[in-house]
């Protein structure tokens, strides 16, 4: 009986966190400057799922939130950013386990980010025919595009640090509060 109650609480926690993640993705379309912040905030919702259930369940959680975000979020760019990067909290620990040296670790994380963003925007330009996006990039020039990529990489490494800090905070404080038996 006790074990069933613990599982029920944990599953309820996953449902609440999924709802919170979808709400955060929806806020990205309502608050203009939150387009890039809200997917990162939604990623934070994966931390308890990774910690409690492991990578496989966290990836299923990510897929559910990504699909709901694509269906319900008013700003599809926010939902697509989460769809292309939201799995990262589930894989971050695996990358850290396999690549112990700091510089190669950061390079692997940057390569993952660059590949996801390149596929996302190539898909937006080619598959969906978003000429406005292509015109915006052409008008800005290559220097601005390169600066955006470099700044995006820096923000991604900062996001990695935030995820690491929130994971430590979850393990030391929040877990006891959220999963009281």
Secondary structure, DSSP 8 states (H G I E B T S, - for coil): -HHHHHHHHHHHHHHHHHHHHHHHHHHHHHSGGGTTHHHHHHHHTHHHHHHHH-HHHHHHHHHHHHHHHHHH-S-HHHHHHHHHHTTHHHHHHHHHHH--SHHHHHHHHHHHHHHHHHHHHHHHHHTS--HHHHHHHHHH-HHHHHHHHHHHHHHHHHHHHHHHHHHHHIIIIIHHHHT--
